[in-house]
Amino acid sequence: MEYDIRYRPSYSMVVVGLNEGEKIIAEAGSMTYVKPGIEVRTRMRERGILGTLGMSLLGRQSFFVNEYVATSGRSEAAFVSAPIGDIEVLPVTTGHGFIIQKSSYIASSEGIDLDVQWQGFTKGLFGQGLFMIHATGQGTLFINTFGAIDKHTLAAGESIIVDNFHLAAFSDTCAYTVKQFGGLKETLLGGEGLVTEVTGPGELYIQTKNVKEFVDWIWTLIEPRIPQRTAR
């Protein structure tokens, strides 16, 4: 499977070339276009009913995914994700998968399994709306980030502390600990909330923009325009 990432870094789109018989699995709603010769098939996620419901209700991912299969000669399909930013390609191999932010997933080649990472990240993070997906198997994984991608290769024992809303993905060979940023006062007043300490060996991908801060900034522009009700 060949691919080309266009319009980097702000408005990235991945264009995948498929030979006859090849397929790519993509998140519902991520397709921008397909050329003739591609058949689209919709199916449930593969991890059984509990895993599928977990992806849908907790991970906010679609209950279904789409398979794009080249059925008559060579063709192509293009995909994007909602955040304005870059696209990165992560090679998933046996024994080296990735833990990715739920909103980062765009598409993956056949042979990659996606599942909610139930332990660790899904514990105690409901208030921040942060859920991670564990990608394992063998193949190619495409992720999208909000802003540019800052990649770090961590040696064994090397650590970086990352704000959770800037955390895009990291190798599942890494260890991680979710914790408060400083003490309670710093967590409440410092604006950081929860952070994740990621320890190598492995790769760490950080997105340069914070979607929560972006939403809060938009709200500062909208709030003054909302008419206030007069008490009777």
N, C-alpha and C positions, 0 to 999 in steps of 0.2 A: 504494500500500500504506500503510495506516494502522497506527500502533502506539501502545501505552501502556505505560510502565514503572511498575510498581506496587511498593509496599512498600519504597521507597527509604529510607535508603541501605544498610541492613544485609542485607535479604533480598529483593533486587530480582528481579523476574520481568518479562519482556517479553511482552505480549499483542499479537499481530499480527492485524489484520483483513484478510481476503483477499476480494476480489470474484471472481466466477466467472472462471476462467482464470488468475488470479494464483497465483504460487507463491513459497515461501521455502525455502531450503536450510539445513539445520541439522546440527550435529554429532550423531552417533549418541549416544543417551542423554540429550540435552538437553531433550526434550519433556516437559512436565508434563501437558498435556491438549490435545485437539482436540475441536471441536464437529462434529456431523454435517455432511456435505457436503464433507469434506476427504478426499482420497485420498493415501495415503502410498506413495511409490516409493523404493526403495533402489537406489543405483548406486555405481560406483567413482568416485573422484576423477578429474578430467579431464586431469591433466598427464602422462598416459602412465604406463607401468609403473614407470619409474625414479623419477619424481616421486611416484607414489603410494606406492611402497615407502619413499621418503624420509620422507614424511609419517607413515607408519605406524611405521617402525622408529626414526627419529631424532626426529621431532616428537611421537611418542607420540599422534598423532591417529588416529582410526579409519580403517581401510582404506576404509570406505564412508561415504557421507553419505545423509541422507534428504531427499527432496523432498516438501513438503506442498503439494498443489494443490487449490484450491477448484473443485469439479466441478459443483456444483448450487447456484447462488445464493451469497449472502454467508455467510462463516463465519469462524471464528477459531481460532488455535492459540497456545499459550503455551510459553515456553522459559526454562530457567535453566541455570546452570553449577554445578560442584561448589563453588568457593570461596564463602564467606559474604562478600558485599559488594555493590557497586553495579553497575549496568549502564550503559554509555555507548553512544551512537549515533554512528558515524563515517561521514560522507558521503564515499564514494569516487568520484572523478571522473577523467576522462582526464587523465593527467599529474600526478595527486595521489592516490597511494595511501597505504597505511599499513603499517608493520612492527609486528606485534603478538606478544606472548608467546603461545606455543602453547596454554597452558591458558586463555587469555582468550577464545578464539573460542567463540561460541555459535551464531550464525546469520548469514545474509546473503541479500540479495535476488538475483534472477537478474541475471547480467551481471558478477558479481564473481568473479575468479579468485584462488585461494589456492595459494601455493607456498612451499616451504622456502626461506629466504634462505641459500643455500649459502655465500656468501663472507662473511667477517667474523664473524658470530655463531656459525656452526657450526664455526669454526676455534678449537681450543683450549679449548672450553667443555664438553667431555664430562664433566669432573669435577664441574661445577656443575649439570648436567642442564638447562641453559638453551638452548632453541631457539626461534627466531623464525619467524613466517610472514609472507610478503609478500602483501598484498592489493592487487590492481590491478583496473582495469576501470571500471565505472559502476554505482553502486547504493548500497545501504545496508548497513552492517556493524554488527553488535551484538557488543560485547565485555563480559566480566564481569571484575571485579577482586576481589582479596582485600582487604577493607576499603573505605574511601572512595576517591574519585578526586580527585587533585590535578592540575588542568590548567594548563599553562603555554603561552603563545603566545610563541615565540622570534622575535626580529627577526633579520635577516641578521647573522651573525657572533656572535650572543649564544649562550652555552654554559651548560649545567648538567651537573654530574657526578652520576650516579644509581647507587645500588647496584643490581646486576643483578636481585636478587629483588624490588625495588620497581618495576622498569621494566615498564610495561604495554603502551604503544604510543607510536609517534611517526610523524610524516609522513615519507614517503620522499623529501621534498624536503630533509630534514635530512641533514647529514653526521654520522658517528658513529665513535668510536674506543673499542675495548675495551682496558682496561689494568688493571694491578695498582693497588690503592689504597695509595699511598705506596711504601715500599721493601719488601723481602722480610719484614723484621721486622714491619712494620705489617700486611702481608697475612696473616702466620701468626698474630699475636697480637691484632691489632685487630678481628678478627671481620668485616671487610668483604669480603675476597677480591677478586674482580674487580668493576670498576665500568665504566660506559659514559659517555663524554663525548659529549653530543648537542649539535650546533651548528645553529642556525637558518639559514634561515627555515623555520618550520613549527610544528606543535603537538606537545606532549609530554604524555603521560598517565602519572602516577605513582600506584601503589597504596600506600595508607598502611600496610598490614600486610605482613609478610615471612613467607611460608609456611615457609621453612627455620627461622627463629627460632621459629615457632609449633610446628613438629614437635620441635625441640630442647627447647622448654619442656615439651611433653607428656612427652618422654622422661625429664626430670628427675623427674616425678611417678611414672612407671611403674618406672624402674630400681630404686629402693629396695625395691620390692615383689617383684622377681624373686628367687626363692630361689637362693642360691649353692651350687654343687656342692662337696662335700667331697672333697678329694684323697685317694686311697687309697694 
